[in-house]
Amino acid sequence: MIVVFDAECLLCSAWVQFLLRHDQRRQFCFASIQTAAGRKLLADAGLRFDHLDTLLLVIDERSYQHTAAILRVLHHLGWPWRLAWLGWIVPAPLRDGVYRWAARNRYRLFGRRDRCFTPGPSDAERFVQ
């Protein structure tokens, strides 16, 4: 499973750091949209780099976006994060509308890095270049 994220976004980088801490089974790999691998995964999912408003989760040949990606990631982390699965109760247009608004305004709301997030040595092999 590959999580594609914006390594310049402070919120996105915090999400990846959360996953690195809580993914005890080390089942997730990561690709930033600033890398060739990340851009290819975006293109394969039909997404444009310059108008990106979603996190992308790629599992085998399938991809998930917006809250569907987040809820699936949390489900795979196991308990207690699996409880987030209750989020499916909220209608997707409402969940994803709020998500897309936050994603479009992520730099203004949460900040932006001058340099891309880089993993520590123990996690470097989990990042696809």
C-alpha positions in Angstrom: 0.0 0.0 0.0 1.4 3.4 -1.0 0.3 6.7 0.5 0.9 9.6 -1.9 1.2 12.9 -0.1 2.4 16.5 -0.5 5.8 16.7 1.3 5.7 20.5 1.4 2.4 20.6 3.3 2.8 20.6 7.1 -0.5 18.8 7.6 0.3 16.1 5.1 3.8 15.6 6.6 2.3 15.4 10.0 -0.1 12.7 8.7 2.9 10.7 7.3 4.7 11.1 10.6 1.6 9.8 12.4 1.5 6.8 10.1 5.2 6.1 10.6 4.6 6.0 14.4 1.5 3.9 14.4 2.0 1.5 11.5 3.4 -1.3 13.6 3.3 -3.8 10.8 5.1 -1.4 8.4 2.6 -2.1 5.8 2.5 1.4 4.2 5.1 2.9 1.9 5.0 6.6 0.9 5.6 8.7 -2.2 5.6 12.4 -2.2 4.0 14.3 -5.1 7.4 16.0 -5.5 9.0 12.8 -6.7 8.8 11.1 -10.1 7.2 8.0 -8.5 4.5 10.2 -6.7 3.7 12.0 -9.9 3.4 8.7 -11.8 1.0 7.3 -9.2 -1.1 10.5 -9.5 -1.2 10.3 -13.3 -2.1 6.6 -13.1 -5.1 7.6 -10.9 -6.1 10.4 -13.3 -5.0 13.2 -11.0 -3.1 16.4 -11.8 -0.2 17.5 -9.7 -1.0 21.2 -10.1 -4.6 20.9 -8.9 -4.2 18.3 -6.2 -6.8 18.4 -3.4 -6.5 14.9 -2.1 -4.4 12.3 -0.4 -4.0 9.2 -2.6 -3.9 5.7 -1.3 -2.9 3.0 -3.8 -3.5 -0.7 -3.0 -2.4 -3.0 -5.8 -4.2 -1.6 -8.9 -6.9 0.3 -7.0 -6.6 3.9 -5.8 -8.7 5.8 -3.2 -9.0 9.5 -2.6 -10.3 12.0 -0.1 -11.9 10.5 3.0 -12.1 7.0 1.5 -8.3 7.0 1.5 -8.1 8.2 5.1 -10.7 5.8 6.4 -9.0 2.8 4.7 -5.6 3.8 6.0 -6.9 4.1 9.6 -8.7 0.7 9.2 -5.4 -1.0 8.2 -3.7 0.4 11.3 -5.9 -1.7 13.5 -7.3 -0.8 16.9 -8.1 1.8 18.1 -7.7 3.6 14.8 -10.1 1.1 13.2 -13.0 2.8 15.0 -12.7 5.6 12.4 -14.5 3.2 10.2 -17.7 4.7 11.7 -16.9 7.7 9.6 -18.6 5.8 6.7 -21.9 6.7 8.3 -21.4 10.3 7.3 -22.5 10.7 3.6 -19.6 10.9 1.3 -20.6 14.3 -0.3 -20.5 15.9 3.2 -17.2 14.1 4.3 -15.4 14.8 1.0 -16.7 18.4 0.7 -15.1 19.3 4.0 -12.0 17.3 3.1 -11.6 19.1 -0.3 -12.1 22.5 1.3 -9.3 21.8 3.8 -7.1 20.3 1.1 -7.5 23.3 -1.1 -6.6 25.6 1.7 -4.0 23.4 3.4 -1.0 25.8 3.0 -3.0 28.8 4.3 -4.5 26.8 7.2 -1.6 24.6 8.2 1.6 26.0 6.6 4.1 25.0 4.1 7.7 23.8 4.3 10.5 25.4 2.3 12.0 21.9 1.9 10.2 18.6 1.5 9.7 16.3 4.5 12.4 13.7 4.7 12.2 10.5 6.7 14.7 9.4 9.3 17.2 6.7 8.4 15.1 3.9 9.9 12.2 4.7 7.6 14.0 5.8 4.5 13.4 2.4 2.7 9.6 2.9 3.0 9.7 6.0 0.7 9.4 5.4 -3.0 11.4 7.8 -5.1 
